[in-house]
C-alpha cells in the first residue's frame, strides 16, 4: 500500500493529475476526454487549451489502439508544469518500426509551424504507407498544436523484438 502512496506522491511532484495504464478502447478515450475537460474547466483553462490537450490525448490513444504491439495496451498521463499542460503516452512497438518513426519525428522536430502545415498537406496527398492508419498525420497535428517540439524516446527491451515508445506533447 505504501508503494501506491509513493506513486501518487511522484505524480504530484511531476504535476501529473490524470493517468491510465492498461488496454485502451474507444469508450475509454471518451471517458478520459470527459474527465479531462471537467478538470481543466475547473482550473479555468482556455477553451483553446482544453481542445488542444483533449486532441493530443485522443491522437495518442488512437496511436495506442492502432499500433501498440501489446493488444491496445498503453500508458497515458496528463499534467501541468510551468503553466503548460503536457500529455505523455507510451506503448510497445515492433523494433522494425523504431527507425522509420524516429526519422519522421526527428524531421518534424526541426520544422516551424508553417513548415508543419505544409508537410501535413503533402502527407495527406500521399498514399499511406503499408500498414499505416494515419498515425503520421496525427503526429503532425500534435506538433502543430504543441508549444514546443515533440519529445520522444524508444527503449529497446532486452531479448525482445519490441521497444517501448514514449512521447511527450507540451501545450
Buried (B, 14 or more C-beta within 10 A) or exposed (E): EEEEEEEEEEBEEBBBBBBBEEBBEEEBBEEBBEEBBEBBEEEEBEEEBBBBBBBBBBBBBBBBBBBBBEEBBBBBBBBBEEEBBBBBBBBBBEBEBBEEBBEBBEEBEEBEEEEBEEBBEEBEEEEEEEEEBBBBBBBBBBBBBBEEBBBBEBEEEEEEEBBBBBBBBBB
